[in-house]
Amino acid sequence: MGARTTTAPTPTGAEQNQARNGLEGAAHRFAPLWPLILGLAFGRAGLIVASYGSYTSTDEGIFTDGAMLVALVVLALFLVFIVLSKRTISKHVTNVIMRTCVALEAFVLMALAVFDLFGIGDEIERFALSSLCTLVSSGAIYYWLRRARGTSTTTAAVFVFAALIISEVEIYLCTLLPVFAGNFVAAALVLLQYPCIIWARRQRQPHDIVSPTQANDYFGFSKTMLQSKQFLTATALGIGCLSIVIGLLRGYPDGTSIAFTPATRIAYAALTIGVSVALIVLVLKWRERVMTVGIFVIMELLACFALIAYAGFPDMLDIGAVFTTTLNALMVAFTWYVVIAFMSYGWRDPYYYAIAGWLVWLGCRAIARVALLGSFDLVPNETLMNALMGSCIVVSAQVIFVQFLNISRRDVQEHEQQNARQESVLVKIMGLDEHESLADVRQASMRHNAEEMGRQFLLSDREMEVLALYALGYTQKRVAEELYITPGTAHAHI
């Protein structure tokens, strides 16, 4: 199957003015996102409770990052299968994977609850359950991100940060319960993803939500598709570099977890929720650079504050851990956002981008953390560790902002000519390159012709999408599946 080019409908002038009113009417406009927001929040809550100890500390050490590396190996194998088979995972298979992942995630949480209640289970069994939970909860999260592909930048940002806020509330409430009870509650929350799936199918699709930004503008000041791809590439590099910093900061200075006190645990939750709310408000007020320079400035500042707090309060490392864990949480939501952007731009199967995002983000973080655990005993020097972490923060900032400056300053025409001469290998690997087989050229031509005809006959964006797919030989049923609309709606458009 070719590239999925679903885009949000182009707003009329009146709709744009309504969308730009910011917070006014936002609750009504984004109401169709609720099943996706809750589903994503439930999926993340199960993972954090099971494998991260509900963030009563920065994490659970090897049970978090070690289990993550095991899960990433399995996901990498699935990624290789997708690449070699050149297949697009069907809607039916996607649904089966999702239902299986939710069931296994709930099973792991209940098993851990039984272990804690009766004091059974050794470290190997717990590690195996943590690895399984990390794997299947990732699969569940992929489902919700997949449903949001093709949305506008505003919709995507509201979706991911609202889900982060709700999941933080759920996770904190679990910390107030005994460990076994928290696991049982988290298992119940995970199972609530099933009704969310049904609810989501009855709602308006996320890519149909009217907002002041379009699906081809995940980075507010990019002027062309080419620039947007370059921003995606730069962002992926930035996430990888900053994830190394997060991996080191979460185990400062020797790699072991940092326990929170009740006060600092509340401070972490409040800071994470407060920053997330601020980001949503800024996005709704149409601040163009919130999800590019803005988000990276915030995360780099949190890394700096964490390092300063660690050095200033060596006997109260949990103060620095507040900033570290907030940084990690924001990176969670931002990576979700970037995965949605890749899914919307790229021609490969959405699982490709989701797994690749996990490998860059969580792989860099876990490797840095495990390396810290293994190396600190050999060189137990906190001053050296401070210098190393500070250097990593500087390097990550340089990588990110130099890339952004280069893209912003290049003349678009010159950049296009340069790209025509030499296409970036990295862009190809990320699946953002143009697929240039004869079939894809034909599809591109058909889509262009459909857009021209649509403008001539005043068709809507959705009608033009249906027209293009129908002209390519898609059946009515396949058109409905591709665009996530009902067969009746597809028939009406045709």
VEXFIGU-588294 format. One record per residue (C-alpha): z, x negated, y negated; residue in one letter. Coordinates in Angstrom, 1 decimal. Example, Ala and Ser with C-alpha at 12.3 -4.5 7.8 and 13.67 -1.06 7.14 Angstrom:
REC; 7.8; -12.3; 4.5; A
REC; 7.1; -13.7; 1.1; S
END
This chain:
REC; 0.0; 0.0; 0.0; M
REC; -0.8; -1.4; -3.5; G
REC; 1.4; -1.9; -6.4; A
REC; 3.6; 1.0; -7.5; R
REC; 2.9; 1.6; -11.1; T
REC; 5.1; 4.6; -11.9; T
REC; 6.1; 4.5; -15.5; T
REC; 8.3; 6.7; -17.6; A
REC; 6.3; 9.4; -19.4; P
REC; 5.3; 8.4; -23.0; T
REC; 7.5; 10.3; -25.4; P
REC; 6.0; 12.4; -28.2; T
REC; 7.1; 11.7; -31.8; G
REC; 9.7; 14.4; -31.7; A
REC; 11.0; 13.2; -28.4; E
REC; 11.3; 9.7; -29.7; Q
REC; 13.2; 10.8; -32.7; N
REC; 15.5; 12.8; -30.4; Q
REC; 16.0; 9.8; -28.2; A
REC; 16.7; 7.5; -31.1; R
REC; 19.6; 9.7; -32.2; N
REC; 21.6; 7.4; -29.8; G
REC; 24.8; 8.9; -28.5; L
REC; 23.9; 12.5; -29.6; E
REC; 22.6; 14.3; -26.6; G
REC; 22.8; 11.3; -24.4; A
REC; 25.1; 13.0; -21.9; A
REC; 22.5; 15.8; -21.4; H
REC; 19.5; 13.5; -21.4; R
REC; 20.9; 11.1; -18.7; F
REC; 22.5; 13.8; -16.6; A
REC; 19.9; 13.3; -13.8; P
REC; 21.3; 9.8; -13.3; L
REC; 24.7; 11.1; -12.1; W
REC; 24.0; 11.1; -8.4; P
REC; 22.6; 7.6; -8.6; L
REC; 25.5; 6.3; -10.8; I
REC; 28.1; 7.7; -8.4; L
REC; 26.2; 6.5; -5.3; G
REC; 25.9; 3.0; -6.6; L
REC; 29.6; 3.0; -7.7; A
REC; 30.7; 4.2; -4.3; F
REC; 28.7; 1.6; -2.5; G
REC; 30.0; -1.3; -4.7; R
REC; 33.6; 0.0; -4.5; A
REC; 33.5; -0.2; -0.7; G
REC; 32.3; -3.8; -0.8; L
REC; 34.9; -5.0; -3.3; I
REC; 37.8; -3.3; -1.5; V
REC; 36.7; -4.7; 1.9; A
REC; 35.5; -8.2; 1.1; S
REC; 37.1; -9.0; -2.3; Y
REC; 40.6; -7.6; -1.8; G
REC; 40.0; -5.0; -4.6; S
REC; 40.1; -7.9; -7.1; Y
REC; 43.9; -8.4; -6.8; T
REC; 42.7; -12.0; -7.1; S
REC; 39.4; -13.5; -8.2; T
REC; 38.2; -12.9; -4.6; D
REC; 39.2; -13.5; -1.0; E
REC; 38.0; -17.1; -0.7; G
REC; 36.0; -17.8; 2.4; I
REC; 36.2; -14.2; 3.4; F
REC; 34.1; -13.4; 0.3; T
REC; 31.8; -16.3; -0.3; D
REC; 31.6; -17.4; 3.3; G
REC; 30.8; -13.9; 4.4; A
REC; 28.3; -13.7; 1.6; M
REC; 26.4; -16.7; 2.9; L
REC; 26.3; -15.2; 6.4; V
REC; 24.9; -11.9; 5.0; A
REC; 22.3; -13.8; 2.9; L
REC; 21.0; -15.6; 6.0; V
REC; 20.3; -12.2; 7.6; V
REC; 18.8; -10.8; 4.4; L
REC; 16.6; -13.9; 4.1; A
REC; 15.2; -13.3; 7.6; L
REC; 14.3; -9.7; 6.6; F
REC; 12.7; -11.1; 3.4; L
REC; 10.5; -13.5; 5.6; V
REC; 9.5; -10.5; 7.7; F
REC; 8.4; -8.5; 4.6; I
REC; 6.4; -11.5; 3.3; V
REC; 4.7; -12.3; 6.7; L
REC; 4.0; -8.7; 7.7; S
REC; 2.8; -7.8; 4.2; K
REC; 4.2; -4.3; 4.7; R
REC; 5.7; -1.8; 2.4; T
REC; 8.8; -0.2; 3.9; I
REC; 8.1; 3.5; 4.3; S
REC; 10.3; 6.2; 2.7; K
REC; 11.4; 7.3; 6.1; H
REC; 12.5; 3.9; 7.2; V
REC; 14.3; 3.4; 3.9; T
REC; 16.3; 6.5; 4.4; N
REC; 17.2; 5.5; 7.9; V
REC; 18.4; 2.1; 6.7; I
REC; 20.4; 3.7; 4.0; M
REC; 22.2; 6.2; 6.3; R
REC; 22.9; 3.4; 8.8; T
REC; 24.3; 1.1; 6.1; C
REC; 26.7; 3.8; 4.7; V
REC; 28.0; 4.6; 8.2; A
REC; 28.6; 0.9; 9.0; L
REC; 30.2; 0.3; 5.6; E
REC; 32.7; 3.1; 6.2; A
REC; 33.3; 1.9; 9.7; F
REC; 34.2; -1.6; 8.5; V
REC; 36.7; -0.2; 5.9; L
REC; 38.4; 2.0; 8.5; M
REC; 38.6; -0.9; 11.0; A
REC; 40.2; -3.1; 8.3; L
REC; 42.6; -0.2; 7.5; A
REC; 43.6; -0.1; 11.2; V
REC; 44.0; -3.9; 11.3; F
REC; 46.3; -3.8; 8.2; D
REC; 48.3; -0.7; 9.4; L
REC; 49.1; -2.1; 12.8; F
REC; 49.0; -5.8; 12.0; G
REC; 46.2; -6.6; 14.4; I
REC; 43.0; -8.6; 14.2; G
REC; 42.6; -12.3; 13.8; D
REC; 40.8; -14.2; 11.1; E
REC; 37.5; -14.4; 13.0; I
REC; 37.4; -10.7; 13.5; E
REC; 38.2; -10.1; 9.8; R
REC; 35.5; -12.6; 8.8; F
REC; 33.0; -10.8; 11.0; A
REC; 33.9; -7.4; 9.5; L
REC; 33.7; -8.9; 6.0; S
REC; 30.2; -10.3; 6.7; S
REC; 29.0; -7.0; 8.1; L
REC; 30.4; -5.1; 5.1; C
REC; 28.7; -7.5; 2.7; T
REC; 25.4; -7.0; 4.5; L
REC; 25.4; -3.2; 4.9; V
REC; 26.9; -2.5; 1.4; S
REC; 24.0; -4.6; 0.0; S
REC; 21.6; -2.4; 1.9; G
REC; 23.2; 0.7; 0.4; A
REC; 23.1; -0.7; -3.1; I
REC; 19.4; -1.6; -2.6; Y
REC; 18.7; 2.1; -2.0; Y
REC; 20.2; 3.2; -5.3; W
REC; 18.4; 0.5; -7.2; L
REC; 15.1; 1.4; -5.5; R
REC; 15.4; 5.0; -6.7; R
REC; 15.7; 3.8; -10.3; A
REC; 12.5; 1.7; -10.3; R
REC; 10.0; 2.7; -13.0; G
REC; 12.7; 3.8; -15.4; T
REC; 12.8; 2.7; -19.1; S
REC; 15.0; -0.1; -20.2; T
REC; 17.5; 2.3; -21.8; T
REC; 17.8; 4.4; -18.7; T
REC; 18.2; 1.4; -16.4; A
REC; 20.9; -0.1; -18.6; A
REC; 22.8; 3.1; -18.8; V
REC; 22.5; 3.5; -15.1; F
REC; 23.8; 0.1; -14.0; V
REC; 26.6; -0.2; -16.6; F
REC; 27.9; 3.3; -16.1; A
REC; 28.0; 2.6; -12.3; A
REC; 29.9; -0.6; -13.0; L
REC; 32.5; 1.3; -15.1; I
REC; 33.1; 4.0; -12.5; I
REC; 33.3; 1.5; -9.7; S
REC; 35.9; -0.5; -11.6; E
REC; 38.1; 2.6; -12.0; V
REC; 37.8; 3.3; -8.3; E
REC; 38.6; -0.2; -7.3; I
REC; 41.6; -0.4; -9.6; Y
REC; 43.0; 2.8; -8.2; L
REC; 42.8; 1.3; -4.7; C
REC; 45.0; -1.6; -5.9; T
REC; 47.8; 0.9; -6.6; L
REC; 47.9; 1.9; -2.9; L
REC; 49.1; -0.1; 0.2; P
REC; 46.2; -2.2; 1.5; V
REC; 45.6; 0.0; 4.5; F
REC; 45.6; 3.2; 2.4; A
REC; 43.2; 1.6; -0.1; G
REC; 40.8; 0.8; 2.7; N
REC; 40.9; 4.4; 3.9; F
REC; 40.3; 5.7; 0.4; V
REC; 37.4; 3.3; -0.1; A
REC; 35.9; 4.5; 3.3; A
REC; 36.0; 8.1; 2.0; A
REC; 34.3; 7.0; -1.3; L
REC; 31.6; 5.2; 0.7; V
REC; 30.9; 8.4; 2.7; L
REC; 30.4; 10.3; -0.5; L
REC; 27.1; 8.5; -0.8; Q
REC; 25.7; 11.0; 1.7; Y
REC; 26.0; 14.1; -0.6; P
REC; 24.9; 11.9; -3.5; C
REC; 21.6; 11.3; -1.6; I
REC; 21.0; 15.0; -1.3; I
REC; 22.0; 15.6; -4.9; W
REC; 19.6; 12.9; -6.2; A
REC; 16.7; 14.6; -4.4; R
REC; 17.3; 17.8; -6.3; R
REC; 17.5; 16.1; -9.7; Q
REC; 14.8; 15.1; -12.2; R
REC; 13.5; 11.6; -11.3; Q
REC; 15.0; 8.8; -13.4; P
REC; 11.6; 7.6; -14.5; H
REC; 11.0; 11.0; -16.1; D
REC; 13.9; 10.7; -18.5; I
REC; 12.6; 10.4; -22.1; V
REC; 14.0; 7.5; -24.0; S
REC; 12.8; 5.3; -26.9; P
REC; 11.7; 2.5; -24.6; T
REC; 9.1; 2.4; -21.9; Q
REC; 9.2; 1.1; -18.3; A
REC; 7.0; -1.9; -19.2; N
REC; 9.5; -3.1; -21.8; D
REC; 12.7; -4.2; -20.0; Y
REC; 13.0; -7.0; -22.6; F
REC; 13.0; -5.3; -26.0; G
REC; 11.0; -7.8; -28.0; F
REC; 8.3; -8.7; -25.5; S
REC; 4.9; -7.5; -26.8; K
REC; 2.7; -7.8; -23.7; T
REC; 2.9; -7.5; -20.0; M
REC; 2.4; -11.2; -19.7; L
REC; 5.4; -12.0; -22.0; Q
REC; 7.5; -9.5; -20.0; S
REC; 6.7; -11.4; -16.8; K
REC; 7.7; -14.6; -18.4; Q
REC; 11.0; -13.1; -19.6; F
REC; 11.7; -12.0; -16.1; L
REC; 11.0; -15.5; -14.8; T
REC; 13.3; -17.0; -17.5; A
REC; 16.0; -14.5; -16.7; T
REC; 15.9; -15.2; -13.0; A
REC; 16.4; -18.9; -13.8; L
REC; 19.2; -18.1; -16.2; G
REC; 21.0; -15.9; -13.6; I
REC; 20.8; -18.7; -11.0; G
REC; 22.2; -21.3; -13.4; C
REC; 25.0; -19.1; -14.7; L
REC; 25.9; -18.0; -11.1; S
REC; 26.7; -21.6; -10.3; I
REC; 29.1; -21.6; -13.2; V
REC; 30.7; -18.3; -12.0; I
REC; 31.1; -19.8; -8.5; G
REC; 33.0; -22.8; -9.9; L
REC; 35.1; -20.8; -12.3; L
REC; 36.3; -18.2; -9.7; R
REC; 38.0; -20.9; -7.7; G
REC; 39.2; -23.2; -10.6; Y
REC; 40.2; -26.0; -10.1; P
REC; 40.3; -26.5; -6.3; D
REC; 38.2; -23.6; -4.9; G
REC; 41.1; -21.4; -3.9; T
REC; 41.4; -17.8; -5.2; S
REC; 43.4; -17.1; -8.4; I
REC; 45.9; -14.2; -8.0; A
REC; 46.3; -11.6; -10.8; F
REC; 49.6; -10.3; -12.1; T
REC; 49.7; -6.5; -12.7; P
REC; 49.2; -7.2; -16.4; A
REC; 46.2; -9.5; -16.1; T
REC; 44.6; -7.2; -13.4; R
REC; 44.7; -4.3; -16.0; I
REC; 43.4; -6.7; -18.6; A
REC; 40.4; -7.6; -16.5; Y
REC; 39.6; -3.9; -15.8; A
REC; 40.0; -3.0; -19.4; A
REC; 37.9; -5.9; -20.7; L
REC; 35.1; -5.2; -18.2; T
REC; 35.0; -1.5; -19.0; I
REC; 35.2; -2.1; -22.7; G
REC; 32.3; -4.6; -22.8; V
REC; 30.2; -2.3; -20.5; S
REC; 30.8; 0.7; -22.8; V
REC; 29.9; -1.4; -25.8; A
REC; 26.6; -2.5; -24.1; L
REC; 25.7; 1.1; -23.3; I
REC; 26.4; 2.2; -26.9; V
REC; 24.3; -0.7; -28.3; L
REC; 21.4; 0.2; -25.9; V
REC; 21.5; 3.8; -26.9; L
REC; 21.4; 2.8; -30.5; K
REC; 18.2; 1.0; -29.7; W
REC; 19.4; -2.6; -30.3; R
REC; 16.3; -4.4; -29.0; E
REC; 17.8; -7.6; -27.8; R
REC; 20.9; -6.4; -26.1; V
REC; 19.5; -6.9; -22.6; M
REC; 18.0; -10.4; -23.4; T
REC; 19.8; -12.7; -25.8; V
REC; 22.8; -10.4; -26.3; G
REC; 23.9; -10.1; -22.7; I
REC; 23.5; -13.8; -22.1; F
REC; 25.5; -14.7; -25.2; V
REC; 28.3; -12.4; -24.0; I
REC; 28.4; -14.0; -20.6; M
REC; 28.2; -17.5; -21.9; E
REC; 31.1; -16.8; -24.2; L
REC; 33.2; -15.4; -21.4; L
REC; 32.5; -18.6; -19.4; A
REC; 33.7; -20.6; -22.4; C
REC; 36.8; -18.5; -22.9; F
REC; 37.6; -18.8; -19.2; A
REC; 37.4; -22.6; -19.3; L
REC; 39.5; -22.8; -22.4; I
REC; 42.1; -20.5; -21.0; A
REC; 42.3; -22.5; -17.8; Y
REC; 42.8; -25.7; -19.8; A
REC; 45.2; -24.1; -22.3; G
REC; 47.3; -22.3; -19.7; F
REC; 47.3; -24.5; -16.5; P
REC; 50.4; -22.7; -15.2; D
REC; 48.9; -19.2; -15.7; M
REC; 45.4; -19.5; -14.3; L
REC; 45.2; -15.7; -14.1; D
REC; 44.6; -15.6; -17.9; I
REC; 41.4; -17.5; -17.4; G
REC; 40.6; -15.5; -14.3; A
REC; 40.5; -12.3; -16.5; V
REC; 37.4; -13.8; -18.3; F
REC; 36.0; -15.2; -15.1; T
REC; 36.1; -12.0; -13.2; T
REC; 34.8; -10.0; -16.2; T
REC; 31.9; -12.4; -16.4; L
REC; 31.2; -11.9; -12.7; N
REC; 31.3; -8.1; -13.0; A
REC; 28.8; -8.2; -15.9; L
REC; 26.6; -10.4; -13.9; M
REC; 26.7; -7.8; -11.1; V
REC; 25.4; -5.0; -13.5; A
REC; 22.9; -7.3; -15.2; F
REC; 21.4; -8.5; -11.9; T
REC; 21.1; -4.8; -10.8; W
REC; 19.2; -4.3; -14.1; Y
REC; 16.9; -7.3; -13.5; V
REC; 16.2; -6.2; -9.9; V
REC; 15.1; -2.8; -11.2; I
REC; 12.8; -4.5; -13.6; A
REC; 11.3; -6.7; -10.9; F
REC; 10.8; -3.6; -8.6; M
REC; 9.0; -1.9; -11.5; S
REC; 6.7; -4.8; -12.4; Y
REC; 5.9; -6.4; -9.1; G
REC; 3.5; -5.4; -6.4; W
REC; 5.6; -6.3; -3.4; R
REC; 8.0; -4.0; -1.5; D
REC; 11.2; -3.2; -3.5; P
REC; 13.3; -4.8; -0.8; Y
REC; 11.6; -8.1; -1.6; Y
REC; 12.9; -8.2; -5.1; Y
REC; 16.4; -6.9; -4.2; A
REC; 16.9; -9.5; -1.5; I
REC; 15.4; -12.3; -3.7; A
REC; 17.8; -11.3; -6.5; G
REC; 20.7; -11.5; -4.1; W
REC; 19.6; -15.0; -2.9; L
REC; 19.4; -16.3; -6.4; V
REC; 22.5; -14.7; -7.8; W
REC; 24.9; -14.6; -4.9; L
REC; 23.5; -17.6; -3.1; G
REC; 24.0; -19.9; -6.1; C
REC; 27.5; -18.5; -6.6; R
REC; 28.6; -18.8; -3.0; A
REC; 27.1; -22.3; -2.5; I
REC; 28.9; -23.6; -5.7; A
REC; 32.2; -22.1; -4.5; R
REC; 32.0; -23.4; -1.0; V
REC; 31.0; -26.8; -2.3; A
REC; 34.0; -26.8; -4.6; L
REC; 36.3; -26.0; -1.7; L
REC; 34.9; -28.9; 0.3; G
REC; 34.8; -31.5; -2.5; S
REC; 38.0; -31.1; -4.5; F
REC; 40.1; -32.6; -1.7; D
REC; 37.9; -35.7; -1.9; L
REC; 38.0; -36.0; -5.7; V
REC; 41.1; -34.2; -6.9; P
REC; 40.5; -34.7; -10.6; N
REC; 41.0; -31.6; -12.8; E
REC; 39.7; -33.4; -15.9; T
REC; 36.5; -34.2; -14.1; L
REC; 36.3; -30.6; -12.9; M
REC; 36.7; -29.3; -16.5; N
REC; 34.0; -31.7; -17.7; A
REC; 31.7; -30.6; -14.8; L
REC; 32.2; -26.9; -15.5; M
REC; 31.7; -27.4; -19.2; G
REC; 28.5; -29.3; -18.5; S
REC; 27.2; -26.5; -16.3; C
REC; 27.9; -23.9; -19.0; I
REC; 25.9; -26.0; -21.5; V
REC; 23.0; -26.5; -19.1; V
REC; 22.8; -22.8; -18.1; S
REC; 22.8; -21.9; -21.8; A
REC; 20.0; -24.4; -22.5; Q
REC; 17.9; -23.2; -19.6; V
REC; 18.2; -19.6; -20.7; I
REC; 17.6; -19.9; -24.5; F
REC; 15.0; -22.6; -24.4; V
REC; 12.9; -20.4; -22.1; Q
REC; 13.4; -17.4; -24.5; F
REC; 12.5; -19.4; -27.5; L
REC; 9.4; -20.9; -25.9; N
REC; 8.2; -17.4; -25.0; I
REC; 8.9; -15.9; -28.3; S
REC; 7.2; -18.6; -30.3; R
REC; 4.0; -18.9; -28.3; R
REC; 1.0; -17.3; -29.7; D
REC; 0.1; -14.5; -27.4; V
REC; -3.7; -15.2; -27.3; Q
REC; -3.1; -18.9; -26.7; E
REC; -0.5; -18.1; -24.0; H
REC; -2.9; -15.8; -22.2; E
REC; -5.6; -18.5; -22.2; Q
REC; -3.2; -21.1; -20.8; Q
REC; -2.1; -18.6; -18.1; N
REC; -5.7; -18.0; -17.2; A
REC; -6.2; -21.8; -16.6; R
REC; -3.0; -22.3; -14.6; Q
REC; -0.9; -19.5; -13.2; E
REC; 2.8; -20.2; -12.7; S
REC; 3.8; -20.9; -9.1; V
REC; 7.2; -19.4; -9.8; L
REC; 5.6; -16.1; -11.0; V
REC; 3.6; -16.0; -7.8; K
REC; 6.8; -16.5; -5.7; I
REC; 8.5; -13.7; -7.6; M
REC; 5.7; -11.3; -6.8; G
REC; 4.8; -10.7; -10.4; L
REC; 1.3; -12.2; -10.2; D
REC; -1.7; -9.9; -10.1; E
REC; -2.7; -9.0; -6.6; H
REC; -6.4; -9.9; -6.7; E
REC; -7.9; -8.6; -3.5; S
REC; -11.0; -6.4; -3.7; L
REC; -8.9; -3.4; -2.9; A
REC; -6.5; -4.2; -5.7; D
REC; -9.4; -4.7; -8.2; V
REC; -10.7; -1.3; -7.1; R
REC; -7.2; 0.3; -7.6; Q
REC; -6.9; -1.3; -11.1; A
REC; -10.4; 0.0; -12.0; S
REC; -9.5; 3.5; -10.7; M
REC; -6.2; 3.5; -12.6; R
REC; -8.0; 2.4; -15.8; H
REC; -10.6; 5.1; -15.4; N
REC; -7.9; 7.7; -14.8; A
REC; -6.1; 6.6; -18.0; E
REC; -9.4; 6.9; -20.0; E
REC; -10.1; 10.4; -18.6; M
REC; -6.5; 11.4; -19.2; G
REC; -6.7; 10.5; -22.8; R
REC; -10.0; 12.3; -23.2; Q
REC; -8.6; 15.5; -21.6; F
REC; -5.0; 15.1; -23.0; L
REC; -3.4; 14.7; -19.7; L
REC; 0.3; 13.7; -19.3; S
REC; 1.2; 10.3; -17.9; D
REC; 2.3; 11.9; -14.7; R
REC; -1.0; 13.8; -14.4; E
REC; -2.9; 10.5; -14.9; M
REC; -0.8; 8.9; -12.2; E
REC; -1.6; 11.7; -9.8; V
REC; -5.3; 11.6; -10.7; L
REC; -5.5; 7.8; -10.1; A
REC; -3.8; 8.1; -6.6; L
REC; -5.9; 11.1; -5.6; Y
REC; -9.1; 9.2; -6.6; A
REC; -8.0; 6.3; -4.4; L
REC; -8.0; 8.6; -1.4; G
REC; -4.3; 9.4; -1.2; Y
REC; -3.5; 12.7; 0.4; T
REC; -1.4; 15.3; -1.4; Q
REC; 1.6; 14.5; 0.7; K
REC; 1.2; 10.7; 0.1; R
REC; 0.9; 11.3; -3.6; V
REC; 4.2; 13.2; -3.6; A
REC; 5.9; 10.5; -1.6; E
REC; 4.6; 7.7; -3.8; E
REC; 5.7; 9.3; -7.0; L
REC; 8.9; 10.9; -5.6; Y
REC; 7.8; 14.4; -6.5; I
REC; 7.6; 17.6; -4.4; T
REC; 4.4; 18.4; -2.6; P
REC; 4.2; 21.6; -4.8; G
REC; 4.4; 19.5; -8.0; T
REC; 1.7; 17.2; -6.7; A
REC; -0.5; 20.2; -5.8; H
REC; 0.0; 21.7; -9.3; A
REC; -1.0; 18.4; -11.0; H
REC; -4.1; 18.0; -8.7; I
END
